[in-house]
Amino acid sequence: LHAVARLLPAIARVAVIRTWSGCEGYVRDMLPVMGRSMTTPGLFHAFGFCGHGFQLGPGVGDAMAELMMTGCCETPLDDFRIDRFARAA
């Protein structure tokens, strides 16, 4: 904050009450992984959004909930299956 305060003096009076950090998941083709686990029945994946998970979260949540509850999804998810890496090898 000290460096920023040189450009914006009012920031010097700001009290930081909490901070947060996290990791971003990236996969080699830069596409998320969404869908059923290929090894664990009842486990579903939704990760690897390359820093865009917050923006996409509501839509992904709807699609994943539909998949979990009905066994299928109106939104095509085949391109995001986890086994796409095995298929490409």
C-alpha positions in Angstrom: 0.0 0.0 0.0 2.9 2.4 0.6 3.8 2.4 -3.1 0.2 2.9 -4.1 -0.2 5.8 -1.6 2.4 7.8 -3.6 -0.1 7.8 -6.5 -3.3 7.9 -4.4 -2.6 9.5 -1.0 -6.0 8.7 0.4 -5.2 5.0 0.3 -2.7 5.6 3.1 -5.6 5.9 5.5 -7.3 2.6 4.5 -7.3 -0.2 7.0 -6.9 -3.6 5.5 -9.3 -5.9 7.5 -8.8 -9.1 5.6 -7.2 -10.6 2.6 -7.8 -13.7 0.5 -5.8 -15.7 -2.0 -6.3 -18.9 -3.9 -5.0 -20.9 -6.7 -6.2 -20.9 -10.3 -6.5 -24.3 -12.0 -5.1 -24.6 -15.6 -5.1 -27.6 -17.8 -3.0 -28.1 -20.9 -5.8 -27.4 -23.4 -7.0 -24.4 -21.4 -10.5 -25.8 -21.2 -12.2 -26.7 -17.9 -13.0 -30.2 -16.8 -16.7 -30.8 -16.2 -18.7 -34.0 -15.8 -18.6 -37.4 -14.2 -15.5 -39.0 -12.8 -14.3 -41.9 -14.9 -13.0 -43.8 -11.8 -15.3 -42.9 -8.8 -19.1 -43.4 -9.1 -21.1 -40.4 -7.8 -18.1 -38.0 -8.1 -18.5 -35.1 -10.5 -15.7 -32.7 -11.7 -15.9 -28.9 -12.3 -12.4 -27.4 -12.2 -9.7 -25.9 -14.3 -11.4 -22.7 -15.4 -8.1 -20.9 -16.0 -9.0 -17.9 -13.8 -12.6 -17.6 -15.1 -14.4 -19.8 -12.6 -16.0 -16.9 -10.7 -17.6 -15.6 -13.9 -18.7 -19.0 -15.2 -19.7 -20.4 -11.8 -23.5 -19.8 -11.9 -23.9 -21.4 -15.3 -21.6 -24.2 -14.5 -23.5 -24.8 -11.3 -26.8 -25.0 -13.1 -25.3 -27.5 -15.7 -23.7 -29.6 -13.1 -26.8 -29.7 -10.9 -28.8 -30.8 -13.9 -26.3 -33.5 -14.7 -26.2 -34.8 -11.1 -30.0 -34.8 -10.7 -31.1 -36.1 -14.0 -28.1 -38.0 -15.4 -27.9 -35.7 -18.5 -27.5 -32.1 -19.3 -29.1 -29.9 -21.9 -25.8 -28.0 -22.2 -23.3 -30.1 -24.2 -20.5 -31.1 -21.9 -18.7 -33.8 -23.9 -15.8 -31.5 -24.9 -15.1 -30.9 -21.2 -14.9 -34.6 -20.1 -11.9 -35.6 -18.0 -11.2 -38.5 -20.3 -10.5 -36.2 -23.2 -6.8 -36.3 -22.2 -6.7 -40.1 -22.4 -8.5 -40.0 -25.8 -5.9 -37.5 -27.1 -3.0 -39.6 -26.0 
